[in-house]
Amino acid sequence: MYDTFEGLRAQGEVNRILGETLDEELDEEFVARQRARLEEMRRALLRGRAGIREEERRWGDHYAPRDSEDVRAHILAEEVDTVLDRRLMRRLGLVERALAKIGEGTYGLCDATGERIPRGRLEAVPEAVYTIEAQRALEREA
């Protein structure tokens, strides 16, 4: 992974010189608004996860397959719930990491490269902990 991000660090230096990456500094008011947004996102994700768990419980309490179509529908619903739960947990992890970064005083700095994450990206994706370049590199490696 080091090699992947080394090139990004060099690109970050070029971007800094050209003035393309660094937006204005993140002021306390901006960070406070982001914290509030992230905390609301965390609550919504936890509610979504609780809803999936409740649905699974209800299925388990009342599930009595009558034919093979019922069985297939139940299996499909379980698979969809599993995928949704994984996505919720992944996003919740990013939200938690962003909140931790606020507490550490590193919100807005890429976890992979240390480069500043543009303010516009943070406004669009408050849970972003990587620059777009670092995120793409991670996705290519996965």
Helices and strands as residue ranges (DSSP letters): H 2-18, H 28-62, H 68-104, H 119-124, H 132-141
